[in-house]
Amino acid sequence: LGVCLGLQAMVIEYARNVLALSDAHSTEFDTAEQATPHPAVVFMPEGDPSQMGGTMRLGARPTHISTHVTTSRGRQTSLAADVYGISNISGDSVDSSIDNTARNIVSERHRHRYEVNPAMVEQLEAAGLMF
């Protein structure tokens, strides 16, 4: 999940206030003197943080869309699935032209250096954050 500053701030805030990790932060804001013990946002592994030129994740990337989420209101179609028109509440494809094996994958433009820490995604999702 590539992220811009707005999503970084949201994920940090969620980690701090919902997961109770008061010192959660982004490694983008770490200093040599003080690195966060709970990195909610990290530099993407394919880049080199010491080199600023040519280190972004650029271009179209396959993005897996969760078609359903379970909330306090029960099982619902995810907003992303609604936006892309990839499934209805039963999980069947809305558009029959979409290949069933790839219907939950869309091509998204990325231009990022940082991503939600993959090691923290499961914990964030278990606490209710949906990506």
VOLUM-343805 format. One record per residue (C-alpha): x, y, z; residue in three letters. Coordinates in nm, 3 decimals. Example, Ala and Ser with C-alpha at 12.3 -4.5 7.8 and 13.67 -1.06 7.14 Angstrom:
// residues 2
> X,Y,Z,volum
> 1.230,-0.450,0.780,ALA
> 1.367,-0.106,0.714,SER
//
This chain:
// residues 131
> X,Y,Z,volum
> 0.000,0.000,0.000,LEU
> 0.182,0.309,-0.122,GLY
> 0.089,0.614,0.076,VAL
> 0.103,0.991,0.050,CYS
> 0.131,1.213,0.354,LEU
> -0.243,1.222,0.425,GLY
> -0.270,0.845,0.450,LEU
> 0.053,0.832,0.649,GLN
> -0.098,1.070,0.904,ALA
> -0.420,0.867,0.921,MET
> -0.239,0.535,0.971,VAL
> -0.012,0.687,1.238,ILE
> -0.313,0.835,1.418,GLU
> -0.497,0.501,1.403,TYR
> -0.197,0.312,1.537,ALA
> -0.154,0.562,1.819,ARG
> -0.516,0.591,1.927,ASN
> -0.676,0.258,1.838,VAL
> -0.379,0.023,1.880,LEU
> -0.254,0.229,2.177,ALA
> 0.096,0.259,2.027,LEU
> 0.152,0.615,2.145,SER
> 0.497,0.632,1.985,ASP
> 0.389,0.495,1.643,ALA
> 0.528,0.707,1.360,HIS
> 0.654,0.704,1.003,SER
> 1.016,0.622,0.932,THR
> 1.006,0.921,0.696,GLU
> 1.010,1.144,1.003,PHE
> 1.264,0.946,1.206,ASP
> 1.588,1.113,1.298,THR
> 1.922,0.948,1.360,ALA
> 1.880,1.031,1.728,GLU
> 1.527,0.898,1.764,GLN
> 1.381,0.614,1.557,ALA
> 1.025,0.504,1.623,THR
> 0.988,0.168,1.798,PRO
> 0.651,0.122,1.617,HIS
> 0.696,0.215,1.250,PRO
> 0.343,0.236,1.105,ALA
> 0.478,0.364,0.772,VAL
> 0.808,0.246,0.624,VAL
> 1.031,0.307,0.322,PHE
> 0.943,0.066,0.043,MET
> 1.181,-0.229,0.029,PRO
> 1.263,-0.193,-0.340,GLU
> 1.403,0.157,-0.288,GLY
> 1.720,0.293,-0.135,ASP
> 1.647,0.555,0.136,PRO
> 1.994,0.703,0.099,SER
> 1.930,0.790,-0.266,GLN
> 1.649,1.032,-0.352,MET
> 1.662,1.012,-0.733,GLY
> 1.482,0.725,-0.903,GLY
> 1.365,0.556,-0.582,THR
> 0.988,0.591,-0.612,MET
> 0.748,0.310,-0.685,ARG
> 0.613,0.443,-1.012,LEU
> 0.352,0.341,-1.263,GLY
> 0.071,0.092,-1.270,ALA
> 0.076,-0.167,-0.994,ARG
> -0.167,-0.453,-0.940,PRO
> -0.383,-0.366,-0.640,THR
> -0.595,-0.631,-0.466,HIS
> -0.935,-0.492,-0.364,ILE
> -1.119,-0.640,-0.067,SER
> -1.471,-0.697,-0.191,THR
> -1.633,-0.728,0.149,HIS
> -1.578,-0.592,0.496,VAL
> -1.740,-0.685,0.823,THR
> -1.843,-0.389,1.033,THR
> -2.072,-0.330,1.329,SER
> -2.351,-0.326,1.067,ARG
> -2.256,-0.671,0.939,GLY
> -2.095,-0.790,0.617,ARG
> -2.094,-0.519,0.354,GLN
> -1.947,-0.453,0.012,THR
> -1.628,-0.251,0.052,SER
> -1.630,0.108,-0.072,LEU
> -1.341,0.028,-0.306,ALA
> -1.538,-0.261,-0.459,ALA
> -1.833,-0.027,-0.510,ASP
> -1.613,0.241,-0.667,VAL
> -1.454,-0.005,-0.909,TYR
> -1.778,-0.196,-0.966,GLY
> -1.608,-0.529,-0.907,ILE
> -1.857,-0.709,-0.685,SER
> -2.194,-0.694,-0.523,ASN
> -2.285,-0.800,-0.170,ILE
> -2.307,-1.170,-0.266,SER
> -1.953,-1.163,-0.399,GLY
> -2.062,-1.217,-0.760,ASP
> -1.907,-1.002,-1.027,SER
> -2.123,-0.704,-1.122,VAL
> -1.958,-0.686,-1.464,ASP
> -1.963,-1.026,-1.633,SER
> -1.677,-0.915,-1.858,SER
> -1.441,-0.916,-1.560,ILE
> -1.237,-1.235,-1.540,ASP
> -1.341,-1.411,-1.217,ASN
> -0.981,-1.510,-1.138,THR
> -0.868,-1.147,-1.149,ALA
> -1.185,-0.956,-1.063,ARG
> -1.046,-0.824,-0.735,ASN
> -0.731,-0.685,-0.895,ILE
> -0.719,-0.337,-1.042,VAL
> -0.431,-0.144,-1.191,SER
> -0.349,0.158,-0.977,GLU
> -0.105,0.439,-1.046,ARG
> 0.163,0.466,-0.779,HIS
> 0.417,0.735,-0.711,ARG
> 0.537,0.670,-0.360,HIS
> 0.846,0.602,-0.151,ARG
> 0.666,0.491,0.166,TYR
> 0.405,0.228,0.245,GLU
> 0.200,0.107,0.539,VAL
> 0.430,-0.126,0.729,ASN
> 0.340,-0.476,0.597,PRO
> 0.424,-0.617,0.941,ALA
> 0.152,-0.397,1.093,MET
> -0.128,-0.442,0.835,VAL
> -0.284,-0.749,0.999,GLU
> -0.287,-0.577,1.339,GLN
> -0.441,-0.259,1.192,LEU
> -0.707,-0.458,1.005,GLU
> -0.791,-0.666,1.313,ALA
> -0.856,-0.336,1.494,ALA
> -1.099,-0.229,1.220,GLY
> -0.891,-0.032,0.971,LEU
> -0.981,-0.135,0.619,MET
> -0.743,-0.080,0.328,PHE
//
